[in-house]
Each structure stands twice: as C-alpha cells, then as structure tokens.
Amino acid sequence: MSEFVSATEKAEQVNLPQDTRQQRKNFILNYFSMGIVAVLLALIGTHIYITADYFNSFVSFYGYYNYCVFNLIKLIILLFTLNMYVLFTRRIYNKGRMCCKSKPLSPLSKDQIIFVYTCFIFVIIAFIVDLVIFMNQFMNVSYGPVTVINGGQTQIHWYTDKKSGSTVKTNSKIYSTDELTKFHNVLVDETNFDYQIDGIDANFTYQLPNDINKFIVMTDIHCIDQYTHNMDLDYDFNLLVGDYSYGGLPHEFARTFKNMHQKPVIMAVGNHDALGYHDQLVQREANFYQRIGKLGFYFLFVMKTNNLADCQFVNDSRVDDSIEFLNQNIHLSSQDEHVFIVTHQPMYSTDMYGSHKYFTEQIEAFLDQNQDKKIRAVFSGHDHIFSAFRRGYQYQFINGAAGPIDDMHSILNGNRVWKEDSLSGPLEVKDDRCLGYQQHLDSVMKVTRTEVTFQGNQIQYTIRDLDTNEVFKVYMQDF
C-alpha cells in the first residue's frame, strides 16, 4: 500500500507542474485574447467616432450608400466582437474558479481565436483606410483662383499649403502684397482681363459683360464637386446661395472650388460656412448689396453661428438687422432693371424645420411695402430639395442641393412636413411651420440648379436636373 501511495504521489509530483504550466498557458491565452478583443473594441469605437464626427467628409469620398454599407459591416463585426468579449470575460471568471479548485483549464476554441484575429485584422485595415482618406483631406489642399464679384472690383482668391505673398499680374498692372498668408485675396480694379498668379503655372481670364444674359444659381454644394465638374459654361456668372462647405475649412473649399475658376462667382454665406473661414472667401458684411450690370442683389444672413447644433436655426436679431439693412439700402437699386433677394434661409419651406415665422412675416411685410422696386425673386437654399413658390408677382426658388441629396433629416427624424418625393400645387397647412403653402408651386427631391435667362420682356427660370442634365421645370415671368 505504501508503495502504491508512493507511486501515486510521485505521479502527482510529476503531473502537477505540467498541469500548472498548462493552466498558466491557458490563462495567458485567455487574457491575451481578451486584451486583443478590448483593443479591437476600442479601435472600432474610435473609428465609428471619427467617421461619425466627420460624416460629411467621408460621404464626399465614399458616396453615401458605400459609406452606409461599409459601416454596416463594421457594426455587425462590432456586435459579434462584443459578444466574444463577454464570452471571454465569463470564461476567465469561470476558469479562475476552476483553478482555485485545482481543476485543469481547457484551452480556448481555435475557431474563436481565429474569428477574433480575423475581426482584428479587418478593423485595422478599415481604420487605416479611413484614416488615410481622412488625413488626405488636409494635405495638398491648394486651390484657386476663384474670381469673386466684390463691389466695383474683382476679388481674386486662392489658397496655398505654405504661407507666401500674394501677387497678381494683369495685362496692365501688377497687384502685390508682402503679407505672408495661406489665404490669398487680391482686389483688382478691372472687369475684363487676363492674369497670372505667382506660384501657379497657368494663365487665367476674367470676363464679366455689362449686359447679363444668363446666370446660374447653385446651393448646398457641401464640398462635393461632381456636379461642378465639366459644367457647361454658357452663363455669365454663378450665384452660390450658401453652404459650399461643411465647416468653412480649407480642404472643403478645395473640393468645392477646384472646378470654378472659369467664371466669376458671387456668394451668400450659409449656416455651415459661418462656422469656419468663410470671411477669407466672402469678404463682405453679413448683409450686402451688389450690382452686376443692370441687376441688383441683396444678400441677407439670418442664421445662428454659435456651433454646429445651433447653426440650423434662425437668429431673430439677425432678422431685424437684415430687414433694417433692406429698408435702408433698397434705394441703391433704383437704377436696376431687376432686383433679387438672396438668403440661405428660405422664406417658405417644406423641410422638417419649416418656415421661420418671424423671418417669413418680416420678409413678406418688406415685399408688400416695396412692390414697385422690381423685386423679381427670392433665391434660397438650406433644404436640400427643390421648391418653387409664387406670391403675387414674385417667385421664391429653393434650389435643390448640388451636394448630398439624401434627406438625412427625414431619414433620422421622420419629421419633414411633407414626406413625398414630389409635390405640386397648394399644400394643406399641417402645423405652424406651414407658411405660404397656398403659394406653393412645386417641390421635388432632386439635385438641381436654376438657370436665369433674360429674354426680351421675360425672365425664364429653368430648373435643370444635374443627375440627367435634363430640364424638368421652366417658369416664366413677364416684366
């Protein structure tokens, strides 16, 4: 018996270290795998935060649907990985209890380990791809020149990655400044000229005829350039009604304006532009008047500018400032044949926010008091859909977005006043957002631009679908 016990003890003495080593090995494997899963979760969380925080920039690179599919796959992997994390945590807890009872630990399933490392590799690749795309926005973002109509002068604007002086050479004069800057703005006292810019190996031409035959209206480009690439140039200038960026940042300007050096532009400020460096590009007051040929334009800005959350909404004090500006300066257009009001915030709207009652009432009152001032139309944006209203003689056009047409407000909130893809004629008043609905003509979920053409005693407003380049609406106005 003693020999048997002695042999058993010897066997236990031999096996115990081996079992202990196996337990330690399994513990290390468990903890290491759980650590990998924890890192994986952290990476996915960081990745989702980055792509959500810079959602619009990623959409502009991926395309909206590719972006959604890509992140749906990552979300599924996140859920599986979270499940694995819980599984590992429970296993380690249970194995710890078993170890305390001197019971051996079984190794983790090989399939589980392979799955975790596969997920880890996939997310690392996805993280690197998004990071490269994200960082690429801030590298080599030089753009320009953009020729901006600025009072009686021409503002030539461009951006360089490194600070330098600003020099523009025209046929007759050299305009130069020694200030070192990345944002370059040079005012030229000429209206039709060829010019060169130091540091840019190209020749440019600026032409703005005295008699304007046609201009185009675009809005809410949001740094997506697909609709400005190879655009027809059969117009005299481009009127941008705000939101040519997401945060008023240089890399966003680069994408918006890289195809816009052929024709002059004039710009209103949108709620997103006001968050950043818009003042480097639109070097005007919040409200300003501009005469172009025999056309007069009054630009108004009534949006909040505190932060991204507030910038969607109207500031009542800015409304007061804008109406006061109109009343004090409407006489400037006494010699103009046609007058237009440009405001990013619409007077009437079928969007989720609807009309802003105070702003709408103030604009309506101003228009009623100035029916003899040849005010033809109000151009607006902000809603990312096309809408047309006619109040008496005057039109209001909300230009369809030249940027993302996907109605994220409706998708996320389901709170649009009207959820149909297209509407025609007067609309039912559903709530207090529904102002001017008896004057409603059309609303269409399309990417559009408005082409304004002067033909004898008529103005033709042509609405073009930018996806198909086909005309889908034409409105005529006699004068």
C-alpha positions in Angstrom: 0.0 0.0 0.0 2.8 2.4 0.9 4.5 1.6 -2.4 1.2 2.3 -4.2 0.8 5.6 -2.4 4.4 6.5 -3.0 3.9 5.8 -6.7 0.8 7.9 -6.8 2.5 10.7 -5.0 5.3 10.5 -7.5 2.9 10.6 -10.4 1.2 13.7 -8.9 4.5 15.3 -8.4 5.4 14.7 -12.0 2.0 15.8 -13.4 1.3 18.8 -11.2 4.0 21.0 -12.7 2.8 20.1 -16.2 -0.9 20.9 -15.2 0.3 24.2 -13.6 2.2 25.2 -16.8 -0.9 24.4 -18.9 -3.1 26.4 -16.6 -0.7 29.4 -16.8 -0.6 29.0 -20.6 -4.3 28.9 -20.9 -4.6 31.9 -18.5 -2.2 33.9 -20.7 -4.0 32.8 -23.8 -7.3 33.9 -22.3 -6.1 37.2 -21.1 -4.2 37.9 -24.3 -7.2 37.1 -26.4 -9.4 39.3 -24.2 -6.9 42.1 -24.5 -7.0 41.8 -28.3 -10.8 42.0 -28.2 -10.6 45.0 -25.9 -8.2 46.8 -28.3 -10.5 45.7 -31.2 -13.5 47.3 -29.5 -11.5 50.5 -28.7 -10.4 50.7 -32.4 -14.0 50.2 -33.7 -15.3 52.7 -31.2 -12.7 55.3 -32.2 -13.3 54.5 -35.8 -17.0 55.0 -35.5 -16.5 58.2 -33.6 -14.2 59.6 -36.3 -16.4 58.6 -39.2 -19.5 60.0 -37.4 -17.8 63.2 -36.3 -16.6 63.8 -39.9 -19.6 62.1 -41.5 -20.0 64.6 -44.3 -16.3 64.4 -45.3 -16.4 60.7 -45.5 -19.6 60.7 -47.5 -18.0 63.0 -50.0 -15.2 60.5 -50.6 -17.1 57.2 -50.3 -20.5 58.1 -51.6 -23.4 57.8 -49.2 -24.5 54.3 -50.0 -21.0 52.8 -50.0 -20.4 54.6 -46.7 -23.5 53.0 -45.2 -22.7 49.5 -46.4 -19.1 49.8 -45.2 -20.2 50.9 -41.7 -23.0 48.3 -41.5 -20.4 45.6 -42.0 -18.3 47.2 -39.2 -21.3 47.4 -37.0 -22.1 43.7 -37.4 -18.5 42.8 -36.6 -18.7 45.1 -33.6 -21.7 43.2 -32.3 -20.0 39.8 -32.8 -16.8 41.1 -31.2 -18.8 42.4 -28.2 -20.3 39.0 -27.8 -16.9 37.4 -27.9 -15.7 39.9 -25.3 -18.5 38.9 -22.9 -17.7 35.2 -23.7 -14.0 35.7 -22.9 -14.8 37.5 -19.7 -17.1 34.8 -18.5 -14.6 32.1 -19.4 -11.8 33.8 -17.5 -14.0 34.2 -14.5 -15.1 30.5 -14.6 -11.6 29.3 -15.3 -10.4 31.3 -12.3 -12.9 29.5 -10.1 -11.8 26.1 -11.5 -8.2 27.0 -10.9 -8.9 27.7 -7.3 -10.3 24.2 -7.0 -7.2 22.8 -8.7 -9.1 21.8 -11.8 -7.2 22.0 -15.1 -8.2 24.6 -17.7 -9.2 23.7 -21.2 -7.7 25.8 -24.0 -9.9 28.3 -25.9 -11.6 27.1 -29.1 -9.3 27.5 -32.1 -12.3 28.8 -34.1 -12.9 31.5 -31.6 -9.3 32.7 -31.6 -9.3 32.7 -35.5 -12.5 34.7 -35.5 -11.2 37.3 -33.1 -7.9 37.8 -35.1 -9.8 38.0 -38.4 -12.0 40.7 -36.9 -9.0 42.5 -35.6 -7.2 42.4 -39.0 -10.4 43.6 -40.8 -10.9 46.6 -38.5 -7.2 47.5 -38.5 -7.4 47.7 -42.3 -10.7 49.6 -42.3 -9.3 52.0 -39.7 -6.1 52.6 -41.7 -8.2 53.2 -44.9 -10.4 55.7 -43.3 -7.5 57.4 -41.5 -5.6 57.8 -44.8 -8.7 59.2 -46.5 -9.4 61.5 -43.6 -5.8 62.8 -43.4 -5.6 63.2 -47.2 -8.2 66.0 -46.9 -5.7 68.1 -45.0 -2.8 67.5 -47.4 -2.2 69.3 -50.7 -5.3 71.3 -50.4 -4.2 74.2 -52.5 -7.0 75.6 -54.7 -7.9 78.5 -56.9 -8.0 81.0 -58.2 -11.7 81.9 -57.6 -12.8 85.2 -59.1 -15.3 86.8 -56.8 -17.5 89.8 -57.8 -16.8 92.2 -54.9 -18.4 95.7 -55.2 -16.9 97.5 -58.2 -13.8 95.4 -58.0 -12.8 91.8 -58.7 -11.5 89.7 -55.8 -9.1 87.0 -56.8 -8.9 84.4 -54.1 -6.6 81.3 -53.8 -5.1 79.1 -51.1 -1.7 77.6 -50.7 -0.3 75.0 -48.3 2.5 77.3 -47.3 2.4 80.9 -46.4 3.6 83.3 -49.1 3.0 86.7 -50.5 0.2 87.5 -53.0 1.0 88.7 -56.5 -1.4 89.0 -59.5 -0.2 90.2 -62.8 -2.8 91.5 -65.3 -2.2 92.9 -68.8 -1.7 96.4 -67.4 -0.8 96.2 -63.8 0.8 94.2 -61.0 -1.1 93.8 -57.8 1.0 92.6 -54.9 1.1 92.3 -51.1 4.0 91.3 -48.9 1.8 89.8 -46.2 2.6 86.1 -45.7 -0.6 84.1 -45.7 -2.2 80.9 -46.9 -5.5 82.6 -47.8 -4.7 85.0 -50.6 -7.1 87.8 -51.6 -6.2 90.5 -54.2 -8.6 93.2 -55.3 -8.2 94.1 -59.0 -9.7 97.4 -60.4 -10.6 95.8 -63.7 -13.5 93.8 -65.1 -12.2 92.1 -68.2 -8.6 90.9 -68.2 -6.1 88.1 -68.5 -3.9 87.4 -65.4 -1.3 85.2 -63.9 -0.6 84.4 -60.2 2.9 83.9 -58.8 3.3 80.3 -57.9 0.6 78.9 -60.3 1.8 77.9 -63.7 -1.2 78.9 -65.7 -2.9 81.8 -67.4 -6.4 82.9 -66.5 -9.1 85.1 -68.0 -11.8 87.1 -66.2 -14.8 88.3 -68.1 -18.0 89.9 -66.9 -20.2 91.5 -69.6 -22.1 94.7 -68.9 -25.3 93.2 -70.2 -26.0 90.0 -68.3 -27.9 87.4 -70.4 -27.8 84.4 -68.1 -26.6 83.4 -64.6 -27.0 80.2 -62.7 -27.9 79.5 -59.1 -26.5 76.7 -57.1 -26.6 76.0 -53.4 -25.5 73.5 -50.7 -22.6 72.1 -52.7 -21.0 70.9 -49.4 -17.6 70.2 -50.9 -18.9 67.6 -53.3 -17.6 68.6 -56.8 -19.2 66.0 -59.1 -21.9 68.5 -60.3 -19.4 71.3 -61.0 -17.0 69.1 -63.0 -17.1 69.7 -66.7 -20.1 72.0 -66.2 -21.5 73.9 -69.2 -20.1 77.4 -69.3 -22.9 79.1 -71.2 -23.6 81.6 -68.4 -22.1 84.9 -67.2 -21.6 84.2 -63.5 -22.5 81.7 -60.8 -24.6 82.7 -57.8 -23.9 80.4 -54.8 -26.6 80.6 -52.1 -24.5 79.3 -49.2 -23.2 76.0 -47.7 -20.4 75.5 -50.1 -18.6 73.7 -47.2 -19.4 71.8 -44.0 -17.3 73.8 -41.6 -15.7 76.6 -43.6 -12.4 74.7 -43.8 -9.7 75.0 -46.5 -9.8 71.3 -47.6 -13.6 71.7 -48.1 -13.1 74.9 -50.1 -10.6 73.0 -52.2 -13.1 70.4 -53.3 -15.9 72.9 -53.9 -13.9 75.5 -55.9 -11.4 73.4 -57.8 -13.6 73.5 -61.0 -14.9 77.1 -60.5 -12.1 79.2 -61.9 -13.6 79.6 -65.4 -16.4 82.0 -64.4 -17.0 84.7 -61.8 -18.9 83.8 -58.7 -20.8 85.7 -56.0 -21.6 84.0 -52.8 -24.1 84.2 -49.9 -23.0 82.7 -46.6 -24.7 79.6 -45.4 -25.1 78.3 -41.8 -22.2 75.8 -42.3 -19.9 78.3 -43.9 -20.3 80.6 -41.0 -18.6 78.1 -38.7 -15.1 78.5 -40.3 -13.0 80.7 -42.5 -15.8 82.0 -44.8 -14.7 85.5 -44.1 -11.5 84.7 -46.0 -13.5 83.9 -49.1 -16.6 86.1 -48.8 -15.0 89.4 -47.8 -18.3 91.2 -47.3 -20.6 92.2 -44.4 -23.2 89.8 -43.2 -25.8 91.8 -45.3 -24.7 93.5 -48.5 -25.8 94.8 -51.8 -24.2 94.0 -55.2 -24.9 95.5 -58.6 -24.0 93.3 -61.6 -24.7 95.0 -64.9 -28.4 96.1 -64.6 -29.1 93.5 -61.9 -29.3 94.3 -58.2 -28.8 91.6 -55.5 -29.5 91.9 -51.8 -27.7 89.3 -49.7 -29.1 88.5 -46.2 -27.7 86.3 -43.4 -30.1 85.4 -40.6 -28.7 82.1 -39.2 -27.2 81.4 -35.9 -23.4 80.8 -35.9 -22.6 79.6 -32.4 -21.9 75.9 -33.2 -23.0 73.1 -35.5 -26.0 72.3 -33.3 -27.4 75.8 -33.4 -26.4 76.8 -36.9 -29.5 75.2 -38.4 -31.8 77.8 -36.9 -32.7 81.5 -37.4 -31.5 84.3 -35.1 -34.3 86.8 -34.6 -31.8 89.7 -34.0 -30.1 88.9 -37.3 -33.6 89.0 -38.9 -34.0 92.5 -37.5 -30.6 93.6 -38.8 -31.4 92.2 -42.3 -34.8 93.9 -42.6 -33.2 97.2 -41.4 -30.5 96.7 -44.0 -33.1 96.2 -46.7 -35.1 99.3 -45.7 -32.0 101.5 -45.5 -30.5 100.3 -48.8 -33.4 99.5 -51.1 -32.8 102.9 -52.8 -29.4 101.5 -54.1 -31.3 99.5 -56.7 -33.3 102.4 -58.1 -31.4 102.2 -61.4 -31.5 98.4 -61.6 -33.8 96.7 -64.1 -34.2 93.5 -62.0 -33.7 93.0 -58.2 -33.2 89.7 -56.4 -33.0 88.8 -52.7 -30.6 86.1 -51.8 -30.9 84.4 -48.4 -29.8 80.9 -47.4 -32.7 80.5 -45.1 -35.9 80.1 -47.2 -38.9 82.4 -46.8 -41.2 79.3 -47.2 -40.2 75.7 -46.7 -41.5 72.2 -46.7 -38.4 71.0 -44.8 -38.5 69.5 -41.3 -37.8 72.9 -39.8 -40.4 74.5 -42.0 -40.7 78.3 -42.3 -39.4 80.5 -39.5 -42.5 82.6 -38.7 -40.8 85.8 -37.7 -38.4 85.8 -40.6 -41.3 85.0 -43.1 -43.6 87.7 -41.7 -40.8 90.3 -41.9 -39.8 89.5 -45.4 -43.5 89.4 -46.6 -44.1 92.8 -45.0 -41.0 94.2 -46.7 -42.0 92.8 -50.1 -45.6 94.2 -49.7 -44.2 97.7 -48.9 -41.8 97.6 -51.9 -43.9 96.2 -54.7 -42.7 99.0 -57.1 -39.0 98.1 -56.6 -38.7 95.5 -59.4 -38.0 92.7 -56.9 -38.4 89.6 -59.2 -37.5 86.6 -57.0 -36.0 85.4 -53.7 -33.3 82.7 -54.0 -32.7 80.3 -51.1 -31.1 77.0 -50.2 -30.7 75.1 -46.9 -33.5 72.5 -47.5 -31.6 70.2 -49.9 -34.7 69.8 -52.1 -36.0 72.0 -54.9 -39.1 74.1 -54.2 -40.9 76.9 -56.0 -43.4 79.3 -54.6 -45.1 82.3 -56.2 -46.5 85.1 -54.0 -48.3 87.5 -56.3 -45.7 88.6 -58.9 -42.6 87.3 -57.1 -41.1 83.9 -57.1 -39.2 82.1 -54.4 -36.9 79.3 -55.5 -35.3 76.9 -53.0 -32.6 75.4 -55.2 -32.1 71.7 -54.9 -28.8 70.7 -53.3 -25.8 70.5 -55.5 -24.3 68.4 -52.7 -25.8 65.3 -51.0 -29.5 64.9 -52.0 -30.1 62.2 -49.4 -32.6 63.6 -46.9 -30.8 62.8 -43.7 -33.2 64.9 -41.6 -36.1 62.9 -42.9 -34.3 59.6 -42.5 -33.2 60.3 -39.0 -36.1 62.2 -37.6 -39.0 61.4 -39.9 -40.2 65.0 -39.2 -40.5 66.6 -42.6 -43.7 68.4 -43.1 -44.3 66.6 -46.4 -42.5 63.3 -47.0 -43.4 62.7 -50.6 -40.7 62.8 -53.2 -42.6 65.4 -55.3 -45.5 67.8 -54.7 -47.4 70.2 -56.9 -49.9 73.0 -56.2 -51.1 74.5 -53.0 -50.5 72.4 -49.9 -52.5 71.6 -46.8 -51.4 73.5 -43.7 -50.5 70.8 -41.2 -48.9 72.9 -38.4 -47.4 76.3 -37.6 -44.3 75.5 -39.8 -46.5 75.6 -42.9 -46.4 79.2 -44.1 -47.1 80.3 -47.6 -48.4 76.9 -48.6 -51.2 78.5 -50.7 -48.4 79.9 -52.9 -46.7 76.6 -53.4 -46.0 75.5 -57.0 -43.6 72.5 -56.9 -41.3 70.6 -54.6 -39.1 67.8 -55.9 -36.4 65.7 -54.3 -33.7 66.3 -57.0 -30.2 67.7 -57.4 -30.8 70.9 -59.3 -29.5 74.2 -60.5 -31.6 77.2 -61.6 -30.7 79.0 -64.8 -31.9 82.6 -65.0 -32.2 83.9 -68.6 -33.3 87.3 -69.7 -35.3 87.2 -73.0 -36.9 90.5 -74.1 -39.6 91.3 -71.7 -39.5 88.0 -69.9 -37.3 86.2 -67.4 -37.0 82.4 -67.8 -36.2 80.3 -64.8 -35.0 76.9 -66.0 -34.7 74.1 -63.4 -32.1 71.5 -64.5 -31.7 68.0 -63.0 -28.0 67.7 -62.6 -28.1 63.9 -62.5 -29.5 63.7 -66.0 -28.7 67.2 -67.2 -32.3 67.5 -68.4 -34.7 70.3 -67.8 -37.7 69.3 -65.8 -39.3 72.7 -65.0 -39.5 76.1 -66.6 -41.1 79.2 -65.0 -41.7 82.4 -67.0 -42.1 85.9 -65.6 -43.1 89.0 -67.5 -41.9 92.4 -66.7 
